């Protein structure tokens, strides 16, 4: 029984596409022949319009979803610093050199986690045709529970056909959009640069250049 259910889940989207395309063609021919009785060209145009509308109907929410999440990521994704402070002595060695950022320009998150933490809140972002989540990350000083910075990002659950798909990584996020845009190496290079910039704004005496990885 479990094997049968697994087969249905795996092949369901394919069967849906295979059945939907012929149904769209049949409906287009029926509309062109039965509902429009004027010129031949009008029948062809009407049938083609019905075919395209019917064919795209199941994936309309997917198209809207991707367009809207891209807009949010390009225009609403934000990073802001509320408060700045001196780099804690726990993050310096005996020669007073900072330990937070290593020699290749990456943050030591295990060291950072001793005194600070990221707290994430996920909430549904208002949208009619797409299910979007707004994710707010607060950078908290655990010593006094004070928020020092905030990062806002977005994630979507994808279209309804995606919900039936067993493939991993359904939906889209600002991260996946930027990965597709820049490629893996350039994306992570930019992430490291942005993180160095952020912590240079939080810890004003960090003394690290954030514009390069050297």
C-alpha positions in Angstrom: 0.0 0.0 0.0 2.8 2.4 0.9 4.5 1.6 -2.5 1.3 2.4 -4.3 0.9 5.7 -2.5 4.5 6.6 -3.2 4.0 5.8 -6.9 0.9 8.1 -7.0 2.8 10.9 -5.4 5.7 10.6 -7.8 3.7 10.3 -11.0 0.7 12.5 -10.0 2.0 15.8 -11.5 3.0 14.0 -14.7 -0.4 12.4 -15.2 -2.0 15.8 -14.5 0.0 17.5 -17.3 -0.6 14.6 -19.7 -4.4 14.8 -19.1 -4.6 18.6 -18.9 -3.0 19.4 -22.3 -5.3 17.2 -24.4 -8.3 18.6 -22.3 -7.2 22.1 -23.1 -6.9 21.3 -26.8 -10.3 19.6 -26.9 -12.0 22.6 -25.1 -10.3 25.0 -27.5 -11.7 23.1 -30.6 -15.1 22.9 -29.0 -15.3 26.6 -28.3 -13.9 27.5 -31.8 -16.5 25.3 -33.5 -19.6 25.7 -31.3 -19.5 29.0 -29.6 -18.2 31.2 -32.4 -20.0 31.1 -35.7 -18.6 34.1 -37.6 -15.3 34.2 -39.5 -12.8 31.4 -39.7 -10.1 33.6 -38.2 -12.3 34.6 -35.3 -12.8 30.9 -34.6 -9.0 30.2 -34.7 -8.2 33.2 -32.4 -11.0 32.3 -30.0 -9.9 28.7 -29.8 -6.2 29.7 -29.3 -7.1 32.1 -26.6 -9.2 29.4 -24.8 -6.4 26.9 -25.2 -3.7 29.3 -23.7 -6.0 30.3 -20.9 -6.9 26.7 -20.0 -3.3 25.5 -20.3 -1.9 28.2 -18.0 -4.7 28.1 -15.5 -3.2 25.4 -13.2 0.2 27.2 -13.1 -1.1 30.8 -12.7 -0.5 30.8 -9.0 3.1 29.5 -9.6 3.7 32.4 -12.0 2.3 34.9 -9.6 4.1 33.3 -6.7 7.5 33.6 -8.4 6.9 37.2 -9.7 5.8 38.4 -6.2 8.5 36.7 -4.2 11.1 38.2 -6.6 9.6 41.7 -6.1 9.6 41.3 -2.3 13.2 40.1 -2.3 14.4 43.0 -4.5 12.4 45.7 -2.7 11.4 44.6 0.8 14.3 42.5 2.0 16.1 44.7 4.5 19.0 44.7 7.0 19.2 47.3 9.7 21.3 47.9 12.9 19.5 49.3 16.0 22.4 49.6 18.4 26.2 49.4 18.2 28.7 48.4 20.9 32.3 47.6 21.5 33.5 44.2 20.6 33.4 42.1 23.8 36.7 41.2 25.4 35.7 37.5 25.0 36.1 38.0 21.2 39.8 39.2 21.5 43.0 37.3 22.1 45.8 38.2 24.5 47.2 40.7 21.9 43.9 42.5 21.7 43.3 41.1 18.1 39.7 40.3 17.2 38.8 36.6 16.9 35.3 37.0 15.4 36.3 37.0 11.8 38.9 34.5 10.6 41.7 34.9 8.1 39.4 34.1 5.1 36.8 36.6 6.1 34.2 34.4 7.6 32.3 34.8 10.9 33.1 32.4 13.7 29.4 31.7 14.6 30.3 29.3 17.4 32.2 32.0 19.2 29.5 34.5 18.4 26.9 32.2 19.9 28.5 32.4 23.3 27.1 35.9 23.9 24.7 36.5 21.0 22.0 34.7 19.1 19.6 35.1 16.1 15.9 34.8 16.9 13.6 34.1 14.0 9.9 34.9 13.7 7.9 33.5 10.8 4.6 35.2 9.8 2.3 35.0 6.8 2.8 38.0 4.5 -0.5 39.4 3.1 -1.1 38.1 -0.4 -4.2 37.0 -2.3 -2.7 34.5 -4.9 0.5 33.4 -3.2 1.3 32.1 0.2 4.3 34.1 1.3 6.1 34.0 4.6 8.0 37.0 6.0 10.9 35.9 8.1 12.3 38.4 10.6 15.7 37.6 12.2 16.6 39.6 15.3 20.2 39.6 16.5 20.0 39.5 20.3 22.5 40.3 23.0 21.9 37.3 25.4 23.5 39.3 28.3 20.6 41.8 28.4 18.1 40.4 25.8 18.5 43.5 23.8 18.0 43.4 20.0 20.9 44.9 18.1 20.0 44.3 14.5 17.3 42.9 12.2 17.2 41.0 8.9 14.0 40.6 6.9 13.7 38.0 4.2 10.8 36.2 2.4 9.9 32.6 1.5 7.0 31.2 -0.6 5.3 27.8 -0.4 5.0 27.7 -4.2 2.1 26.9 -6.5 -0.5 24.2 -5.9 1.1 21.8 -8.4 4.4 22.1 -6.4 2.5 21.0 -3.3 2.0 17.6 -5.0 5.6 17.3 -6.1 7.9 15.1 -4.1 10.9 17.1 -5.2 12.9 18.8 -2.5 13.2 22.6 -2.3 9.6 23.4 -3.3 8.7 27.1 -3.4 11.2 29.9 -3.6 13.0 32.2 -1.3 15.3 35.2 -1.5 18.2 32.8 -1.0 17.2 30.5 -3.9 16.5 33.5 -6.2 20.0 35.0 -5.5 21.6 31.6 -5.9 20.1 31.2 -9.3 21.0 34.7 -10.3 24.7 34.8 -9.2 25.7 31.1 -9.0 26.9 29.4 -5.8 30.4 30.8 -5.6 29.5 34.4 -6.1 26.4 34.1 -3.9 28.4 32.9 -0.9 31.1 35.5 -1.6 28.4 38.2 -1.3 26.9 36.6 1.8 30.3 36.7 3.5 30.8 40.3 2.5 27.4 41.3 3.7 27.9 39.5 7.1 31.3 41.3 7.6 29.7 44.6 6.8 26.8 43.9 9.2 29.0 43.0 12.1 31.4 45.9 11.4 28.3 48.1 11.9 27.3 46.3 15.1 30.8 46.2 16.6 32.3 49.5 15.6 35.8 48.7 16.8 35.9 45.4 14.9 38.6 46.8 12.7 38.0 44.5 9.7 37.7 45.5 6.1 34.5 43.9 4.7 35.0 44.6 1.1 37.3 41.6 0.4 38.0 38.1 1.5 41.7 38.5 2.1 
